[in-house]
Amino acid sequence: MFSIRQKREIADAVQRILRGTNHPELPSGEINFLLRVEGAEDWSWAEIKNNGSVKDPTVNPWNEANSRKEEA
């Protein structure tokens, strides 16, 4: 559903939002999370994890190609 770049940007934004809560139960380092985004179709979804937990992201050519179309 999203390109690697988009997933990393979303993960950074979620990290900032969570850190901004100043909640005392959050760890001092990177916050681990898993966000599932449901698309318009049953087959359309994305799981986004904090960037530190994804060392070698899997490239989905369809998502990458659609991301480039949106940037144009």
Protein Blocks (a to p, Z undefined) as FASTA:
>chain_A
ZZfklmmmmmmmmmmmmmmnopakbcfbdcddddddddfbfklccddddfklmmbacddf
klmmmmmmmmZZ
